[in-house]
Amino acid sequence: MISPGTFPSPVFRRSSTMKQIGSILALLMLLAGPAVGSTLPSPAELVLNLPAADDDAEVPAAAPEEKPSPWKGSFGLGLTASKTTTRTIGFNMNAALAYTDTLSNSASSMKYVYNMDDSEVKDNFFVAQTGYDRLFEVESPWNWFFNGSYQFNQTENYRQRVKGFGGIGHFISRTEDLSWNAKGGAGTSWDEKGTQQGWTPRALFSTTATWKPVQGMALDGSATFEPAFADFTNYLAVVEMKVNLAVSAVDNLSIYFTLRNEYNSQPGAGDSYNQIWVTLGFAYGF
């Protein structure tokens, strides 16, 4: 029996109170989810005073891969050895520009050769060429093309010559190491003077190839046979070859060697059957 003015002393039940506190903490952590776990420092971070790891830190995006330009060009200077009526040595300059995409290829080039011997001009020759070819389909070996050229030759009687052709081609090989195309078509040539003065309709049979046997080396070659429709024994033929060797010590610099051989089956007075130019020099690509 409790006497008036007295109160029973409180009884604390430690075990039940701790269970309630633990339940509340567990509930809070459950509601907070992964956000709580991600912000709580690890024992190593507490002891070593390290900053808390940020699990949500953004990983820097990789830089996009730069695509190679479809345009390529070069400019070269060097020495020339030629054989026309005599053998002479002089200088040459050349330039080229090309554009390539999935279906087509276009290329233009120019070459100038000047030789003098005993105060007499032995060579003053300029030729500019351009061409375009396009595949019928991406995987097709067949293509169509057109090409043209202009040349000036002070020492030959024809003086100026213009040619233009178009037709169909077929790739014998089209790989990274070897591109080889055979072409057939028709067109015309025009000579300012000489025995073939004016326009002469002609057929065209030609082949072009680019071979890259090793890294830093490229061989380009072409051969054309251009008979007149009226007389197939009256023909022009041109063979060209170019070798490029990259200079590893200097970016975009290469050594080039070229050969051009022009043959005229029916030259007139003042013209040559055969003209050969050999050039050697340095070229810078861009």
C-alpha positions in Angstrom: 0.0 0.0 0.0 1.3 3.4 -1.0 1.2 6.1 1.7 0.0 9.5 0.7 2.8 11.9 -0.5 5.0 9.2 -1.7 5.6 8.0 -5.3 6.9 4.8 -6.7 10.5 5.1 -8.0 10.7 4.8 -11.9 11.8 1.5 -13.3 14.0 1.7 -16.5 13.9 -1.2 -18.9 17.2 -0.7 -20.8 16.8 -3.6 -23.2 13.4 -2.5 -24.6 14.6 1.1 -24.9 17.7 0.2 -27.0 15.6 -2.0 -29.2 13.3 0.9 -30.0 16.2 3.2 -30.8 17.7 0.6 -33.1 14.4 0.1 -34.9 14.1 3.9 -35.5 17.7 4.1 -36.9 17.1 1.1 -39.1 13.9 2.7 -40.5 15.7 6.0 -41.2 18.5 4.3 -43.1 16.0 2.3 -45.1 14.1 5.4 -46.1 17.3 7.2 -46.9 18.3 4.4 -49.2 21.7 4.4 -51.0 22.1 8.2 -50.5 23.1 7.6 -46.9 25.5 4.8 -47.6 27.2 6.9 -50.3 27.8 9.9 -48.0 29.0 8.0 -45.0 32.8 8.1 -44.8 34.8 4.9 -44.6 37.0 4.1 -41.6 40.1 4.9 -43.8 38.6 8.3 -44.7 38.0 9.0 -41.0 41.5 8.0 -39.8 43.5 9.5 -42.7 41.3 12.6 -43.1 40.7 11.8 -46.8 37.9 13.3 -48.7 34.9 11.1 -49.2 34.8 9.3 -52.5 32.2 10.7 -54.9 30.5 7.7 -56.5 28.6 10.0 -58.8 31.6 11.7 -60.3 31.3 12.0 -64.1 33.9 10.1 -66.2 35.3 12.5 -68.8 34.0 11.6 -72.2 36.6 10.4 -74.7 37.5 12.9 -77.4 35.8 12.1 -80.7 38.1 10.4 -83.3 39.2 12.9 -85.9 38.3 11.8 -89.4 41.0 12.2 -92.1 40.4 14.9 -94.6 39.2 13.8 -98.0 41.5 16.4 -99.6 45.2 15.8 -100.3 47.7 18.0 -102.0 51.4 18.3 -102.7 54.0 20.7 -104.2 57.4 19.7 -105.4 60.6 21.1 -106.8 63.6 19.3 -108.3 66.0 18.5 -111.1 65.1 17.1 -114.6 67.0 15.0 -117.0 65.3 14.9 -120.5 65.9 13.2 -123.8 64.4 15.0 -126.8 66.7 15.8 -129.7 69.5 16.0 -127.1 70.1 15.0 -123.5 69.9 17.9 -121.1 69.5 18.7 -117.4 67.3 21.4 -115.9 64.7 22.0 -113.2 61.1 21.0 -112.7 58.1 21.9 -110.5 54.9 20.1 -109.9 51.7 20.3 -107.9 48.7 18.0 -107.3 45.4 18.1 -105.6 43.0 15.2 -105.0 39.6 14.6 -103.4 38.4 11.1 -102.5 35.1 9.9 -100.9 33.2 6.6 -100.8 32.1 6.5 -104.4 34.3 8.9 -106.3 37.8 10.2 -106.8 38.9 13.4 -108.5 42.5 14.5 -109.1 44.3 17.4 -110.8 48.0 17.9 -111.4 50.5 20.1 -113.2 54.1 19.7 -114.2 56.6 22.2 -115.6 60.0 21.3 -117.0 62.6 23.8 -118.2 66.0 22.9 -119.6 68.6 25.0 -121.3 72.0 24.1 -122.9 74.5 26.5 -124.5 72.1 29.4 -124.2 69.5 27.4 -126.2 66.2 26.3 -124.8 66.0 22.5 -125.0 62.8 22.0 -123.0 60.0 24.3 -122.1 57.2 21.9 -121.3 54.0 22.3 -119.3 51.2 19.8 -118.8 48.1 20.1 -116.7 45.8 17.1 -116.2 42.5 16.5 -114.5 40.3 13.5 -114.0 37.1 12.2 -112.3 35.9 8.7 -111.8 32.9 7.4 -109.9 31.8 3.9 -108.9 28.3 2.7 -110.1 27.8 1.3 -106.6 29.9 1.2 -103.4 30.9 -2.5 -103.8 30.9 -2.5 -107.6 34.2 -2.9 -109.5 32.8 -0.9 -112.4 33.1 2.9 -112.7 32.7 5.7 -115.2 35.2 8.4 -115.8 36.2 11.5 -117.8 39.6 13.1 -118.0 41.3 15.9 -119.8 44.7 17.5 -120.3 46.4 20.6 -121.8 50.1 20.7 -122.7 52.4 23.3 -124.1 55.8 22.4 -125.7 58.0 25.1 -127.1 60.4 22.7 -128.8 57.7 20.6 -130.6 55.9 21.8 -133.7 52.4 21.1 -132.4 53.1 23.8 -129.7 49.8 23.3 -127.9 47.7 20.1 -127.4 44.3 19.5 -125.7 42.8 16.1 -125.1 39.5 14.9 -123.5 38.1 11.4 -123.0 35.3 9.6 -121.2 34.3 6.0 -120.8 33.9 3.0 -118.5 36.5 1.4 -116.2 36.8 -1.8 -114.2 38.9 -2.2 -111.0 41.1 -5.3 -111.2 42.1 -4.7 -107.6 40.8 -2.2 -105.1 42.5 -2.7 -101.7 44.5 -0.5 -99.3 47.8 -1.8 -100.8 46.9 -2.0 -104.5 44.4 0.0 -106.6 44.4 -1.1 -110.3 41.9 0.2 -112.9 41.6 -0.6 -116.6 39.7 1.8 -118.7 38.2 2.1 -122.2 36.5 5.1 -123.9 36.6 7.7 -126.6 37.3 11.3 -127.0 39.3 13.7 -129.1 42.6 15.6 -129.3 43.4 19.1 -130.7 46.8 20.3 -131.9 47.5 24.0 -132.6 49.9 23.2 -135.4 51.7 20.4 -137.2 50.5 17.5 -139.3 47.6 16.7 -136.9 46.5 20.3 -136.6 42.9 20.7 -135.5 40.6 18.0 -134.0 41.2 14.3 -134.2 38.6 11.9 -132.8 40.4 9.1 -130.9 39.7 5.9 -128.9 41.2 5.4 -125.5 42.7 2.4 -123.8 44.4 3.0 -120.5 45.3 1.6 -117.1 46.2 3.3 -113.8 47.6 1.8 -110.6 48.7 2.8 -107.2 50.8 0.4 -105.1 51.9 0.9 -101.5 54.3 -2.0 -100.7 55.4 -0.6 -97.4 54.5 2.2 -95.1 55.8 5.5 -96.4 56.3 4.4 -100.0 53.8 4.8 -102.9 54.2 3.9 -106.6 51.8 5.5 -109.1 51.7 4.5 -112.7 49.6 5.0 -115.8 49.7 4.0 -119.5 47.4 5.3 -122.3 47.0 4.3 -125.9 45.1 6.8 -128.0 44.6 5.7 -131.7 42.8 7.9 -134.2 39.4 6.4 -135.3 40.3 7.1 -138.9 43.6 5.3 -138.8 44.7 3.1 -135.8 48.3 3.3 -136.9 48.1 7.1 -136.1 48.3 7.1 -132.3 49.6 8.9 -129.3 50.9 7.0 -126.3 51.9 8.2 -122.8 53.5 6.2 -120.0 54.0 7.8 -116.6 55.5 6.5 -113.3 55.9 8.2 -110.0 57.6 7.0 -106.8 57.2 8.7 -103.5 59.4 8.0 -100.4 58.4 9.7 -97.1 61.2 11.4 -95.2 60.7 10.2 -91.7 62.6 13.0 -90.0 60.2 15.7 -91.5 56.4 15.4 -91.4 54.7 15.6 -94.9 58.1 15.7 -96.8 58.9 13.1 -99.4 61.4 12.4 -102.1 59.9 11.8 -105.6 61.1 10.3 -108.8 59.0 10.5 -111.9 59.3 9.4 -115.5 57.1 10.5 -118.4 57.4 9.1 -121.9 55.4 10.5 -124.8 55.3 8.7 -128.2 53.8 10.0 -131.4 53.6 7.4 -134.2 53.3 10.0 -137.0 55.3 13.1 -136.0 55.5 15.9 -138.5 58.4 18.1 -139.3 59.8 19.6 -136.1 58.2 16.9 -133.9 59.8 13.9 -132.2 58.7 10.3 -132.1 59.7 9.9 -128.5 60.2 12.4 -125.6 61.3 11.3 -122.2 61.5 13.4 -119.0 63.0 12.1 -115.7 62.5 14.2 -112.6 63.8 14.0 -109.1 63.1 16.3 -106.1 61.4 17.0 -102.8 57.7 17.4 -102.4 55.6 18.7 -99.4 52.2 17.2 -98.8 49.2 18.8 -97.2 
